[in-house]
Amino acid sequence: MPQQRFRTLDANEAVADVAYKLNEVIAIYPITPASAMGEWADAWASAGQPNLWGTVPSVIEMQSEGGAAGAVHGSLQVGSLTTTFTASQGLLLMIPNMYKIAGELTPTVFHIAARSLAAQALSIFGDHSDVMAARNTGWALLASNSVQEAHDFALIAHAATLAVRIPFLHFFDGFRTSHEINKIEMLPDKVLHALMNDDLIAEHRARALSPDHPFIRGTAQNPDVYFQARESVNPYYNACLDIVQDAMDRFAKQTGRQYHLFDYVGAPDAESVIVLMGSSAETVHETVEYLANHGKKVGAIKIRLYRPFDIRRFIEALPATVRNIAVMDRTKEPGAAGEPLYLDVINSIYENIDRFDRMPRVVGGRYGLSSKEFTPAMVKGIFDNLAADQPKNHFTVGINDDVTHTSIDFDPDFTTEPDNVVRAVFYGLGSDGTVGANKNSIKLIGENTPFHAQGYFVLDSKKSGSVTVSHLRFGPNPIRSTYLIEKANFLGIHQHLFLERYDMTQYLEPGGTLLLNTFYEPHEVWDQLPRIVQEDIINKNLKLYVINAYQVARDAGMGGRINTVMQVCFFAISGVLPRDEAIEEIRKSIRKTYGKKGDRIVQMNMNAVEATLDHLYEVEVPDTVTSPIELQVAAPAGAPDFYKEVQMMMIQREGDRLPVSALPVDGTYPSGTTQWEKRNLAQEIPVWDPEICIQCGKCAFVCPHAVIRIKAYEPAALEGAPQTFLSVPARDRNWQGLNYTIQVAPEDCTGCGICVDICPAKNKAETGRKAINMEPQPPIRHQEAVNWDFFLTLPELDRTQVNVSSIRQQQVQQPLFEFSGACSGCGETPYIKLATQLFGDRMVVANATGCSSIYGGNLPTTPWSYDAEGRGPAWANSLFEDNAEFGLGMRIALDKQLQQAQELLKKLSGDINSELVDAILNNPQKDEADIQDQRDNVRQLKSRLEALNTPQAKQLLSLSENFVKRSLWIIGGDGWAYDIGYGGLDHVLASGRNVNILVLDTEVYSNTGGQSSKATPLGAVAKFAAGGKPTNKKDLGLIAMTYGNVYVAQVAMGARDEQTLRAFLEAEAYDGPSLIIAYSHCIAHGIDMQTAMQNQKAAADSGQWLLYRYHPEREDGNPLKLDSRKPKMPVEDYMMMENRYKMLTKSKPAAAKQFMQDAQEFVDQRWSMYEYLASRDGTNGKGE
Amino acid sequence: MDLKTVYLGLELPTPLVVSASPLSQQLDNIKRMEDAGAPAVVMYSLFEEQIVREQHELDHHLFFGTDSFPEALTYFPEPDELLTSGETYLDDIRRAKEAVDIPIIGSLNGSTLGGWTDFASQIQEAGADALELNLYHIETDMEKTSTDVEQMYLDIVTAVKRVVKIPVAVKLSPFFTNMAHMAKQLDVAGANGLVLFNRFYQPDIDLEKLEVVPRVILSSEHELRLPLRWIAILDGRIKASLTATTGVHAAPDVIKLLMAGADVTMMASALLKYGIDHIRHVEKDLRLWMEKHEYHSVQLMQGSMSQIKSADPGAFERAQYVRAVSTLPKDYKIF
């Protein structure tokens, strides 16, 4: 098939396209925002696509980026062309190998979607912190600024590394470039061939390890020679500069695109010059051109090759007229004399001081950390700073630093957006297809017209109900605007409900067009617009178009997917293309996009296209503002000041305006803030029917967002209850005389419906209804919100009165993990919530990076909460790879603190009531009553110690809370536990220390989009296993059991909830390491999330997922208790319930069939083994 | 002993055709059927409704959750090619045709007129020797008249006949006000055969779960009577081949149906119950019976007891009820 000359794609695909063709071995591991490069490589290899030399590269997923680097190192050592892709923490994990690879002068290229490093917080977004942390490794660093450059430089890097033997980091900005879709000219294979020198490849192979001409590499050297050997590589670094330029020149001959190590743009006689690298260099380029055209003597240097740094060429690139230089670093090096690029420039100029008549003044600035916007207005601000008599040095731009006053001012209204560019912004919901439609529109324009096209998408950190904002530009010239659109001429608001939440029309320029998807008829919509929207429409003379896309989509059979409808509207109104031509292109695109999914899917979209124009109306705009509707910006009553002043700003999408002083200095944030953010996501919410309810507690047990709450309380507490508040006598015999209520938090529910699915109580008169039923939210929202507020005022039942081993009683315990940002219907969160109900008021949590750290710790609001006493889980996230060790460290320290406290208490026993001392030291703390006693003891102790006021008493006072048993939990997903963190996990299991490890096993890397892990079952389709996972799932539980002293449980709450509860209680009570592996259904399984608990049950019923508890101290002999019954369902029947398996039957039916047979065989064999293990006599877990 | 017969214009060595069932989803089973002496196999049914549902399901899961969360823009690798439009069924037909020498009869249940004709053409192209239209449809629309429903069936048959050259059989339910009239209309519309009758899976109620559950009950030999009656009534009155597909479990069932006028008989439940090799036993018993009763060919018995040829034509009509009841044992209670 002929190669397409122009394509619209993002940099991840553009880079992967080249890297795949130029390599033979590719080691991959998922990390945002680089994951897609590995995914492309795996998909192409799975499809048998050959590289430039006709062979299909071997793509291997490793257990970590450290592993990937090691594999790359090994592959290179035996002479294969090898690459990998990564970012951020992943790059940090590669650094040890990178020193080795560079030290051994081994040619390779790592492609990096540059991203922030975790410091006070993790951030997935883009800056240069990661590549700057790798700048000492001896690797060449080559920076791409755009999608086209990322594609081009991938080739230049691979060509240059072979010639110079120095390995290359080719980097481009995470998200801004990696995820920006842009129209680029693709490199044909002949250009790749022209740049890649086969002789150099042969030389690379000749240097490889081979028993046919053996040598050793990787010696240990002593003081006598290490230093000299380290200097021996200098000639290669000296040669690198010319070699890279030569590659760029050869590339230019092939493509016409000429790059230099440093490219200067701007006025030839510029006096002020900005130096920087990465995507923002394009914004600077655009601004400099604008200013120079307006007579300003400004310019910019775009750095391509940052390491080795070519001082000579850099100085030569500067205009002779330069007087002031601003060096912009997209990183922060706290405590340094300046950021790295700034110091390099200072040094370059100092070393060439003789070349200048007058030494230029050089200042350094920081910008754009974590994808912070960097706009032409800020560029202008930098030039204004340079023009000042005393320019600010070590400044920041783009933020308001009101603490150390580093920030410079700029005029936010300054813009360089050209008039001939169509700028369109679209607000959509994650589930409505807006982003997909816009990606499609960009491709459609980019690949069918001479226009250049750019698309960038701002998505939400919440996994359910997320808001998406699409920024699209179309124009006749290449688009360099690497910043969000601030003045749009087209605004699409794809969800009416956004109107009351966000001020969106502020981004429309006068005369612009507003397209609104609304439930309202054209004649009534005006009165439904908020006041500020009406004002904007009138004052800016906006055109207003409306459509009921929900109706059109629904009629076409597309449910809530309004993508095609809104796409047609955009083209019909915007005039980017002639209407008929555009619609024909949409039709073609539908056939191309949906053809493989089936003719009905194509037809459904075609139907939507045909129906759209009949439902699109232009609204005649009245002259006067009539609306009483205001934006909903008020914080809920009772919310703390920090929430109102800081977190509300983030929620309102105004976080960029928060000054430095508003933010905690050390990453410490208050617990329990999701309770204030009423997201109102659900169109339907569960409603309790107390007449039918059997009070089993299962609905609350499975609720992923802790919105279903149960209380048992004295009837007297009902005084003042709202009229619609429901309450009935408690049915549990231990709670005679108490009343009972199940209350739903109406504004926090995501509407998943799992509660209804799990409810076992059917209405006998109408069996389609249960004791809890989904009802439309809007009509009951206010009423239920009032009921919810009243419910919260009811007292919690004394924890000593709760039988925690019975779900129906246990579920009255207050969840201390609530309203998280997890997916609607999440399979992980119910387990976390359960742990917080049982142990939350004395729980310390180490949380691995992954889904649980994102829905658990991503700002603006976080779900880990606290009780009426102010107690709750203390939560921290360290990294992905180290979580077990992180948690063990906590355990060791807590144990040590307890020991110190005990020692001090004994020393001070003479000054303290001896009965109290004995009570504290001898309290077994086996149940809630003991815990409460201990809290009373500690309270008395603290009071006594305060009175004593001696140094030792003060010391004990600071440690005294440790007398209450701390429940240490180490929580993470399977990517952590089975793969990247497994070494640490194993060590912690072996430590014998009292930790509780909860593995939320979704059987894929869920957070990064469903890549295969070692927990992925045989035959499941996942990213990195596009052809079905070829190997069986690792049996983590069985491995842990081999220690003999580890409590191990495998649970699935949808299969046997009581077993899950029992496992949590036993694990926590066990004084040693405990491991709970919890089956967690996931959106990445391709299932109906509402009925996902049925999938859990089927997994257990088929034997695919075994339920068991291995208790080293079980009194009845054999420590292993198999809680699963003999499999009664064929594994295939279970597998066909989930798209992750089923889709393979549609793509590779023969392979799918074989996998299903093999899976059954594996399940049968494993069942036999476990059955045998569980049936043995024995008392010590070793069968002895 | 001559067991040869003709069904849908296909010359078959015996009348023991295998009807549509899950057994034919496995190629090995089809080979075993041939080995056991089956003269032809009707493949399992291609349900257009199921294909459409699967397309929607796949589309939904490949879309669901995408482009919402920045770290996970998608959750599945999207294959370049997906077999979403019945390709696997057509592949099964092709593979069956390659693997065995006996005729393979496709079976189709459409849900739209376009679906009926498109899939019928594709099944023909895949190599099927004949096509059975599986008119499996429960009409619940209270506004639709019986004429509407009958006309819908006739439209389907007419449309399919227009696009395919292979013989077309129609598998019907017995729930028509006038079965004879319906059969005649189908005959006129061009149906090459009538397959009597379709067995609808009847819903059941799970009393513990208070749920409606589909219950698959294999046919019993007692169910033979219904097709037996209608084959006997229709034999000699229409051009189309006739066959029974319900209640055929043993050689006597086959013999009765042949005598009533069936061109072939079809088994599925019996094979699911007793295994594919059961075909051999039935054939053997058929031969024994014929030998014992001195029937030298199947043709001799075919239609010998149809309504037209029977000594008591009225026995196949309503009067039969009175006689049947009067022959019940004395202690049998009728409520």
Interface residues (C-beta under 8 A of the other chain):
Chain A: T32 P33 S35 A36 E39 D42 A43 S46 A47 I124 F175 H179 G430 S431 G433 T434 V435 G436 K439 F457 L459 D460 S461 K462 K463 S466 T468 R561 Y594 K596 K597 G598 D599 R600 I601 K762 K764 T767 C823 I854 S1006 N1007 T1008 G1009 G1010 V1021 A1022 K1023 A1026 I1083 A1084 G1086 I1087 N1139 R1140 K1142 M1143 T1145 K1146 S1147 K1148 P1149
Chain B: I51 V52 E54 Q55 H56 E57 L58 D59 H61 L62 F63 F64 G65 T66 D67 S68 F69 P70 E71 A72 L73 T74 Y75 F76 P77 P79 D80 E81 L82 L83 T84 S85 T88 D91 L210 E211
